[in-house]
Amino acid sequence: MKRMSWFNVTSLTFGFAFLYLPMIILIIYSFNASKLVTVWAGFSTRWYGELVRNEAFLDAAWVTIKVAVMSSTLATLLGTMAAYVLVRGGRFMGRTLFSGMIYAPLVMPEVITGLSLLLLFIGIGLDRGVLTIVLAHTTFSMCYVSVVVSSRLVTFDRSLEEAALDLGCSGWDAFRLVTLPIIAPAVISGWLLAFTLSLDDLVIASFTAGPSATTLPIKIFSAVRLGVSPEINALSTIMISIVAVGVITASLVTKRNAVRAEADMRAAERAPA
Amino acid sequence: MRRFALIAVPYAWLLALFLVPFIIVFKISLSDLALAIPPYTPTMRDGIGEMFAAFDFENFIFLTEDDLYWKAYLSSLQIAFLSTLITLMVGYPIAYGMAKAPEEWRATLMMLVILPFWTSFLIRVYAWMGILSNEGLLNQFLTSLGLISEPLQILNTNTAVYIGIVYTYLPFMILPIYAALDRLDESLNEAAEDLGCSRLQAFWLVTVPLSRNGIIAGSFLVFIPALGEFVIPSLLGGSGTLMIGKVLWEEFFNNRDWPVASAVAVVLLLILIIPIVLFQRNQQKQAEAEQ
């Protein structure tokens, strides 16, 4: 095994310390007994208890999850369709505009997206609430989904689909039985990406949420504007742990599948013809 | 027929919820402020034709007259540019270290870089508030070392904004550079060293130019979102921090001047079009080079 130079070891150590220390400190201080966030006064889970009793946060968390599930599901549907159109659609009128509209939201500043959607909703007289947040989140996250899915579709061997068509599948059956299972990992990661984008979004939700529906990021933002609070530390710790557990599980599963696929390949090679 | 529906559904969605809202912003930036709900005139209720008939450039003229806006655009550009540069200097050694790490570590290192992507952006910014404040951990640490006697004022200054941007956007810089370095052929460096280059020269003359595409992609991925940033300046920056995303927000929510907020958005977009077009060209070139 090649040894790493001291320079590389140092840059990796400092780099990852920089990336992770702030979050680790946040997690440690969420167990602080003191109300003063910067003074350590012993271990306590008091703030988790207060958080669980805080109904405003629980309500906001519920709204956030509802919005995220609805918008990521819609976004996955629309985004997969859009990716299919982009990669397989051939020529059609306004194709350039279509692909422009897929990529533009990815780089559009959130303040502009939020402002423009709010002005639309007010213009057509749509009351702001869960529905408007879902519409807004679906719009920007479908673009991320379609980028993820189309990168998988591009590398996908088209002859598999053609073989299915030759064997008597209808177009829809070929898609359902051949294409979809092959692009499924991309569709799933697209959904997860859309889901986290929705959970995470503050700016666009602030513009499109009315007084009737507040999401968790909006609640957190208005709380932390007043300064650091131990309750928010507890809430952050919970959110960080959920993500960490989710991502680590997902990557372990992917790794196990890859190992298994490799073992299958080897077994197939060894098998007598 | 099915093909038509497949194209029409996402197309119609994007037209209705991306393009049309944008046209409305553009139009409202050319409207008058009014004491009404919604606070501009003429509105859609006066009829679409009526709404689009009246054009008024006074909001844009207002932007040029009040130097608050000039300063905000310039300081956003400066903050975005400098923090992109710092992110590059911090990110490159990490990406380089990852690319040179033993094969079996790379997947784990890569996951460690991606993990913060999935964690809430807001919380990652918030984590710095406790560290940087006057009574915060950084000041406690520096005082205990005896390096400073008075706490440093870092939170609520531009320095905190730079730290926040570098921290939250670092993965965007590391990943493309790592991708470029990972593909790099080690023998090129060995050849350069055989031909008399020092290690450092080989790095500078061979590795850096060959990772150029990663550097460019990473820089755009940091610069473009940093320019319109709202969360970082409002949590870590002080009242003296001028960034255009924050100005737009305040113009809209605090002053309720929708026409001016729209004009601010239109100008911000005009400024952003240049780096976005450059970025797309670069991506296209890269894609062509790979084929």
Interface residues (C-beta under 8 A of the other chain):
Chain A: M1 K2 M4 S5 F7 N8 V9 S11 L12 G15 F16 F18 L19 Y20 P22 M23 I25 L26 Y29 L36 V37 T38 V39 L78 G79 M81 A82 Y84 V85 G89 F92 G94 F98 M101 I102 Y103 A104 P105 V107 M108 P109 E110 V111 I112 L115 S116 L117 L119 L120 I122 G123 I124 L135 A136 T138 T139 M142 S146 G171 W172 T196 L199 D200 L202 V203 P217 I220 F221 V224 R225 G227 V228 I232 N233 S236 M239 I240 V243 A244 G246 V247 I248 S251 K255
Chain B: R2 R3 L6 I7 V9 P10 Y11 W13 L14 L15 L17 F18 L19 V20 P21 F22 I24 V25 I28 P38 T43 M44 V90 G91 P93 I94 Y96 G97 M98 K100 A101 P102 A107 L109 M111 L112 V113 I114 L115 P116 W118 T119 S120 F121 L122 I123 R124 Y126 A127 W128 M129 G130 I131 S133 E135 G136 L137 Q140 Y167 L170 P171 I174 I224 P225 L227 G228 E229 F230 V231 S234 L235 G245 L248 W249 F252 W258 A261 S262 A265 L268 L269 L272 I276 F279 Q280
